[in-house]
Amino acid sequence: MYSIGQVSKMFDLPIPTLRYYDKEGLFQDLEREPSGIRKFNEKSIEALRVIECLKKSGMQIKEIREFMNWCSQGDRTLEKRKEMFYARRQEIEKQMEELQRTLDMVKFKCWYYETACKEGTEVNMPQHMEEDMPADIVQCYENAHADKL
């Protein structure tokens, strides 16, 4: 069993956030001492791992609460839960592709300005882009400038 302070340190989350999650009904198996002090068991720790994963994936607390309610309903909601995670995966993959395009633009611009600064001007950059751009930067440039279909 873990105290709220221990869990706060484990997950680097403020104690008020953990209390909020509890108030929102996100912990199905959270235990309380007679004095009302929350005690986290392994199931509630695992629930917190899932909650944090879903939050980082962009889900709202309302949607996470619905998922946790599905979990409490047992096997009859397995299909819903599976579909939800497939949808999250698809959304995360889309976000990762967008971030990769952003990173590729930043990498290209780093090369661009590094080259321009060495010369003290941007005047020759079109020529450098045709002749001197390294293969990995060409890839970054192409990905950053690829049209979304």
ZATI-535397 format. One record per residue: residue in three letters; x, y, z of N, C-alpha, C, O in turn. Coordinates in pm, whole numbers, padded with zeros to 5 digits, always signed. Example, Ala and Ser with C-alpha at 12.3 -4.5 7.8 and 13.67 -1.06 7.14 Angstrom:
// residues 2
Ala+01319-00569+00780+01230-00450+00780+01320-00330+00780+01424-00332+00846Ser+01285-00225+00708+01367-00106+00714+01290+00003+00787+01341+00114+00804
//
This chain:
// residues 149
Met+00084-00118+00000+00000+00000+00000+00088+00125+00000+00195+00129+00062Tyr+00040+00224-00071+00116+00349-00084+00030+00467-00038-00091+00470-00059Ser+00096+00562+00024+00027+00684+00064+00015+00777-00056+00083+00757-00157Ile-00069+00876-00045-00086+00971-00155+00044+01046-00181+00074+01080-00296Gly+00122+01072-00077+00251+01139-00093+00350+01053-00170+00423+01104-00255Gln+00352+00924-00142+00441+00832-00213+00403+00825-00360+00489+00827-00448Val+00273+00816-00386+00226+00807-00524+00256+00938-00598+00295+00936-00715Ser+00238+01048-00530+00270+01179-00588+00415+01183-00634+00444+01230-00744Lys+00506+01134-00552+00649+01132-00588+00676+01032-00700+00754+01060-00792Met+00613+00916-00693+00633+00811-00796+00599+00862-00935+00671+00836-01031Phe+00488+00934-00945+00437+00978-01075+00467+01124-01106+00431+01176-01212Asp+00534+01189-01012+00564+01332-01027+00435+01410-01055+00429+01492-01147Leu+00335+01383-00975+00206+01450-00986+00175+01521-00854+00206+01469-00747Pro+00117+01638-00861+00078+01706-00737-00031+01627-00662-00116+01564-00724Ile-00026+01632-00532-00126+01564-00450-00267+01611-00487-00357+01528-00496Pro-00290+01743-00508-00426+01784-00547-00476+01717-00676-00596+01694-00691Thr-00385+01685-00767-00426+01615-00890-00477+01476-00857-00578+01432-00911Leu-00408+01407-00768-00452+01272-00727-00586+01279-00655-00672+01193-00675Arg-00604+01379-00573-00734+01396-00505-00844+01424-00607-00956+01373-00595Tyr-00812+01505-00706-00909+01537-00812-00948+01410-00887-01067+01386-00910Tyr-00849+01329-00924-00880+01203-00993-00973+01116-00909-01067+01055-00960Asp-00945+01111-00779-01029+01033-00689-01171+01090-00685-01269+01016-00693Lys-01181+01222-00673-01312+01288-00669-01391+01262-00798-01513+01249-00795Glu-01319+01253-00911-01383+01228-01040-01417+01081-01062-01473+01044-01166Gly-01383+00997-00965-01419+00856-00974-01330+00773-01064-01374+00672-01119Leu-01205+00815-01081-01116+00743-01172-01050+00621-01107-00996+00536-01177Phe-01055+00613-00975-00995+00498-00906-01105+00407-00854-01181+00444-00764Gln-01115+00288-00911-01217+00193-00869-01177+00122-00739-01263+00083-00660Asp-01047+00105-00717-00999+00021-00607-00919+00098-00502-00840+00038-00429Leu-00939+00227-00494-00867+00306-00395-00924+00274-00257-01046+00274-00237Glu-00836+00246-00163-00880+00213-00028-00864+00336+00061-00783+00424+00033Arg-00940+00340+00167-00932+00450+00263-00922+00392+00404-00986+00293+00439Glu-00839+00458+00482-00832+00424+00624-00955+00482+00691-01021+00569+00634Pro-00989+00435+00810-01105+00491+00881-01099+00643+00895-01203+00710+00901Ser-00979+00698+00899-00964+00844+00911-00986+00915+00778-00988+01038+00773Gly-01004+00838+00669-01027+00897+00538-00902+00908+00452-00910+00951+00337Ile-00788+00871+00507-00662+00879+00432-00663+00776+00320-00693+00658+00340Arg-00630+00823+00200-00629+00736+00082-00507+00644+00086-00397+00685+00122Lys-00530+00519+00048-00423+00422+00035-00432+00359-00103-00536+00307-00142Phe-00323+00365-00177-00317+00314-00313-00259+00173-00312-00151+00149-00257Asn-00334+00080-00373-00283-00056-00389-00229-00072-00532-00228+00024-00609Glu-00186-00191-00565-00127-00214-00698-00229-00188-00810-00192-00139-00916Lys-00355-00222-00786-00458-00197-00889-00478-00047-00912-00493-00004-01027Ser-00478+00031-00806-00496+00176-00823-00371+00240-00884-00381+00340-00955Ile-00255+00182-00857-00131+00231-00921-00137+00204-01071-00102+00290-01151Glu-00182+00084-01108-00194+00051-01250-00300+00139-01317-00282+00183-01431Ala-00409+00165-01246-00512+00255-01300-00451+00393-01326-00481+00455-01427Leu-00368+00440-01235-00304+00571-01252-00211+00571-01374-00203+00671-01445Arg-00141+00462-01396-00057+00452-01516-00142+00468-01643-00104+00538-01736Val-00256+00401-01645-00345+00409-01761-00403+00549-01773-00410+00604-01883Ile-00445+00608-01662-00500+00744-01663-00398+00841-01722-00432+00922-01808Glu-00276+00834-01676-00172+00926-01725-00143+00902-01873-00119+00997-01948Cys-00144+00777-01915-00125+00744-02057-00236+00807-02141-00209+00869-02243Leu-00359+00790-02097-00472+00843-02172-00471+00996-02174-00504+01058-02276Lys-00434+01056-02062-00424+01203-02058-00319+01251-02159-00343+01346-02234Lys-00204+01186-02159-00096+01226-02251-00136+01203-02396-00083+01268-02486Ser-00229+01112-02418-00274+01086-02555-00379+01187-02601-00422+01185-02716Gly-00420+01275-02510-00515+01379-02547-00656+01360-02498-00744+01441-02529Met-00681+01256-02422-00817+01233-02372-00849+01328-02257-00763+01365-02178Gln-00975+01365-02251-01026+01450-02143-01065+01361-02024-01090+01242-02040Ile-01070+01421-01906-01106+01347-01784-01243+01279-01801-01261+01166-01756Lys-01337+01347-01864-01470+01290-01885-01461+01158-01963-01528+01061-01929Glu-01377+01155-02066-01361+01034-02148-01289+00926-02069-01320+00807-02082Ile-01191+00967-01988-01118+00870-01906-01212+00809-01803-01206+00689-01776Arg-01299+00890-01745-01397+00840-01648-01487+00736-01714-01519+00633-01655Glu-01528+00764-01837-01612+00668-01910-01537+00537-01929-01595+00429-01911Phe-01410+00545-01967-01329+00424-01983-01320+00347-01851-01336+00225-01849Met-01294+00419-01742-01282+00352-01612-01416+00286-01573-01418+00180-01512Asn-01526+00350-01609-01658+00290-01584-01675+00162-01667-01729+00063-01619Trp-01628+00166-01791-01633+00045-01874-01554-00068-01807-01597-00183-01805Cys-01438-00032-01753-01354-00133-01686-01431-00198-01571-01423-00319-01551Ser-01504-00117-01495-01578-00170-01380-01695-00258-01423-01748-00334-01341Gln-01736-00250-01549-01847-00331-01598-01803-00470-01644-01886-00554-01680Gly-01674-00495-01643-01624-00628-01674-01619-00659-01823-01608-00571-01908Asp-01627-00788-01851-01604-00840-01986-01701-00789-02092-01669-00789-02210Arg-01818-00746-02052-01915-00702-02154-01871-00573-02225-01930-00536-02327Thr-01770-00505-02172-01722-00382-02237-01584-00400-02301-01521-00302-02341Leu-01537-00522-02310-01404-00547-02368-01392-00487-02508-01292-00423-02540Glu-01491-00509-02591-01487-00460-02730-01478-00307-02733-01399-00252-02810Lys-01556-00239-02651-01551-00092-02644-01413-00044-02605-01359+00050-02664Arg-01355-00110-02504-01223-00070-02456-01117-00093-02562-01028-00010-02583Lys-01127-00205-02629-01032-00235-02737-01041-00128-02846-00940-00075-02891Glu-01163-00098-02889-01183+00003-02994-01130+00140-02952-01072+00213-03032Met-01150+00173-02824-01100+00301-02775-00948+00309-02786-00894+00411-02829Phe-00880+00202-02748-00733+00203-02757-00684+00203-02902-00581+00263-02931Tyr-00755+00137-02991-00717+00144-03132-00733+00287-03185-00650+00335-03262Ala-00839+00353-03143-00861+00492-03184-00752+00582-03126-00702+00671-03195Arg-00715+00560-03000-00607+00640-02939-00477+00618-03016-00404+00713-03044Arg-00449+00492-03048-00326+00462-03120-00322+00535-03254-00219+00591-03291Gln-00434+00534-03325-00441+00602-03454-00417+00752-03437-00344+00813-03516Glu-00477+00811-03336-00459+00954-03310-00314+00987-03273-00260+01087-03319Ile-00253+00905-03192-00114+00927-03152-00022+00913-03272+00071+00993-03289Glu-00046+00813-03357+00036+00797-03477+00025+00919-03567+00125+00963-03626Lys-00095+00974-03579-00115+01096-03659-00037+01213-03597+00029+01288-03668Gln-00046+01227-03465+00028+01333-03396+00179+01316-03416+00251+01415-03435Met+00225+01193-03412+00368+01166-03430+00414+01202-03571+00523+01256-03589Glu+00332+01173-03670+00365+01211-03808+00375+01363-03821+00465+01415-03886Glu+00280+01433-03759+00283+01579-03764+00406+01634-03692+00469+01729-03739Leu+00438+01576-03579+00558+01618-03506+00685+01589-03586+00779+01667-03584Gln+00687+01476-03656+00803+01443-03738+00822+01546-03849+00934+01587-03877Arg+00712+01588-03911+00720+01692-04015+00773+01821-03956+00854+01890-04017Thr+00727+01854-03837+00773+01975-03768+00922+01965-03737+00998+02059-03760Leu+00963+01851-03684+01105+01830-03653+01190+01837-03779+01299+01894-03778Asp+01140+01779-03887+01215+01783-04013+01231+01926-04063+01337+01961-04115Met+01129+02008-04050+01142+02149-04090+01247+02218-04003+01328+02295-04054Val+01246+02192-03874+01344+02254-03784+01486+02207-03819+01579+02288-03820Lys+01503+02079-03848+01635+02028-03887+01682+02095-04015+01798+02137-04025Phe+01593+02106-04114+01628+02172-04239+01670+02316-04213+01773+02362-04264Lys+01591+02388-04133+01622+02529-04106+01752+02543-04028+01825+02641-04048Cys+01782+02449-03941+01912+02452-03871+02026+02445-03974+02120+02523-03968Trp+02016+02350-04067+02118+02339-04172+02122+02467-04255+02229+02521-04283Tyr+02005+02515-04294+01995+02634-04379+02068+02752-04313+02152+02816-04375Tyr+02033+02780-04187+02092+02898-04122+02237+02875-04083+02315+02970-04080Glu+02274+02753-04054+02416+02723-04027+02499+02754-04153+02605+02816-04145Thr+02448+02709-04267+02518+02733-04394+02520+02882-04428+02624+02935-04467Ala+02408+02949-04412+02401+03093-04442+02491+03173-04348+02556+03268-04391Cys+02495+03136-04222+02580+03208-04125+02728+03191-04158+02806+03285-04143Lys+02767+03071-04203+02908+03049-04242+02949+03143-04353+03062+03191-04357Glu+02855+03169-04444+02884+03257-04557+02854+03403-04528+02899+03493-04599Gly+02778+03426-04421+02742+03563-04386+02630+03620-04473+02607+03741-04470Thr+02562+03536-04549+02454+03582-04636+02365+03465-04676+02406+03349-04672Glu+02243+03498-04715+02151+03397-04768+02152+03396-04920+02086+03312-04982Val+02224+03486-04981+02220+03504-05126+02248+03374-05200+02184+03347-05302Asn+02342+03295-05154+02381+03172-05225+02303+03048-05182+02332+02938-05228Met+02204+03065-05095+02133+02949-05043+02060+02868-05150+02062+02745-05142Pro+01997+02927-05249+01934+02842-05352+02035+02748-05419+02003+02633-05446Gln+02154+02797-05444+02258+02714-05505+02301+02603-05408+02315+02488-05449His+02321+02637-05282+02360+02536-05182+02252+02430-05167+02281+02312-05149Met+02127+02473-05176+02018+02377-05160+02016+02277-05274+01978+02161-05255Glu+02057+02318-05392+02061+02227-05506+02186+02139-05505+02179+02022-05542Glu+02299+02195-05462+02427+02126-05478+02484+02066-05349+02545+01959-05354Asp+02466+02132-05236+02540+02096-05116+02457+02037-05002+02512+02004-04897Met+02330+02023-05022+02245+01976-04912+02273+01827-04886+02263+01746-04978Pro+02308+01792-04762+02331+01651-04730+02204+01568-04748+02093+01620-04738Ala+02222+01439-04774+02109+01350-04803+02005+01350-04690+01885+01350-04717Asp+02050+01349-04564+01953+01346-04454+01873+01476-04447+01756+01476-04408Ile+01935+01587-04485+01865+01716-04486+01769+01722-04604+01661+01781-04595Val+01808+01662-04717+01716+01653-04831+01589+01580-04789+01478+01623-04819Gln+01607+01468-04717+01492+01392-04669+01405+01477-04577+01283+01477-04588Cys+01469+01550-04486+01394+01638-04395+01317+01743-04474+01199+01767-04449Tyr+01384+01804-04569+01322+01908-04651+01200+01852-04724+01093+01913-04724Glu+01217+01736-04786+01107+01677-04861+00989+01640-04773+00874+01661-04811Asn+01017+01584-04655+00909+01549-04564+00838+01673-04512+00715+01676-04502Ala+00914+01776-04478+00855+01900-04424+00772+01972-04528+00679+02044-04494His+00806+01953-04656+00734+02024-04763+00634+01935-04839+00571+01980-04935Ala+00622+01812-04796+00527+01720-04860+00384+01767-04833+00349+01802-04720Asp+00304+01767-04936+00164+01805-04919+00089+01690-04851+00112+01573-04880Lys+00001+01727-04759-00086+01628-04697-00193+01590-04795-00252+01677-04859Leu-00218+01463-04808-00323+01418-04901-00451+01387-04827-00550+01347-04888
//
